[in-house]
Amino acid sequence: MRVISGDKAEVRNFATPYEVREFPNGRVELIMIGGAMVGKATFLPGWRWSTSVQPLVHTKSCEAPHFQYHVSGRLHVVMDDGSEFDCGPGDVSLLPMGHDAWVVGDEPAVVVDFQGMIDYAKAA
């Protein structure tokens, strides 16, 4: 950790994560900052929550709420209520629990998540 000014400011870098979780076609790098867990997820083409993460967590759909910034690539999201949409570079999304998602196209999707990564992809 680098302290910027005094003892309250912090700087973290995903190059030295607190924890890394890997799963088929993806990984999450986690950092702790200001008492919060922030995750950078990289989803490769072929990643889909229901086939890459669901077998680890054994839930019907993703139960992690997300507040995330989409750095690159595209994700298609389908909510349990049937609504669906795409997220791409520059988008900020707020997803309540109860969804599936997958990479669209042949570019990895990278997102920085400020809310839902504390238990994401942890084996049940």
N, C-alpha and C positions, 0 to 999 in steps of 0.2 A: 504494500500500500504506500502510496505517496501522499504525504500531507502537504497541502498547498499553502495554507495560511492559518496559523493557530492549530488547534487540535480538533476542529469540527469539519473542515473540508476534506473530501476524499476523492481519489481518482483510482479507478480500476480499469483493467484492460482484459479483453477476452483472450489475449495471447497467453495469459496466465490465469486460467479459470479456477474457481473454487472446486468445481466438480464438472465432469464430462459424462453424459449418458449417451450411449450409442444404441441404435436399433436399426432394423433393416432399412436401407436407403436414407438414413438420416442420423443426426446427432444434435445434442443440445449442450452448449457450453454455458455454465452458470457462474455468475459472480455475485458476491454479497457487497452491497454498498448502502450506507445509511440505514442499516438494519433490514434492508429489503433484498430479495433475490430477483435478479434480472437474468434473463436467458437469451442467448443468441442461438436460434435454431436454423440448421441447414438441412433442407429437404431436397434430395436428389430426384431426378426424373424417375418415375415409378413409385415414389413414396405416396402412400395413402394411409391416413390414420387408421382406418378399419382393418388394414392388412399388416401395417408396420408396427403400430403401437397397441392396438386393441388386444392382441394375443398376450401382451405383457401385463395389462392392467385389468382385463376381464370385465369391462363395463360395456354396456350396449352402445354407447357413443362417448365422445370425449367429454369428460366431466370437469375439465379445467376451464375456468373462464379466462379469456385472453384480452389484453389491452396491448396491441402490438403495432409496431412500425414495420412496414414491408420495404426491405432494402432492395431486393432484386427478385426476379422470377415471378411466376404467377401461381396463386392458389385458388382453387375452386372450393367453395364452402357450401355445404348443405346442412341447414339447421334441422333439428328434429321436427319442427313444425312444417317442414317442407319448403321453406323459403331458401333461395340459393343465390349466390353472387360470386364474382371474382374479385380478388385483391391483387394489386400489382405494385410496382415500384412507386414509392412516395405516398401510398395509401396508409392510413391509420385505421385499424379496425378494433372494434369492441365486440367480442363474441361471448355471450353467456354460455354456461355449460349446456351440453346437448347438441353436438354437431359432429360431422365428419368433414374431412377436407383432403384434397389431393393436389399434386403438382400438375399443372397444365403446361404442355410443351416440353422442350428438351433442355431448358435452362434450370439449374438449381434455384429453389426459392429460399431466400434468406430473410428471416424476420427477427426483430428484437422485441421481446415480450417483457412488459413491465409488471405483469400481474400473475399469469397462470403457470409459471414454471416450477414452483416449489416442489410439487409432487409429479410433474409431468414425466411420463415414461418410466416411472418407478415400478418395478415388478411387484405384483400383488402378493 
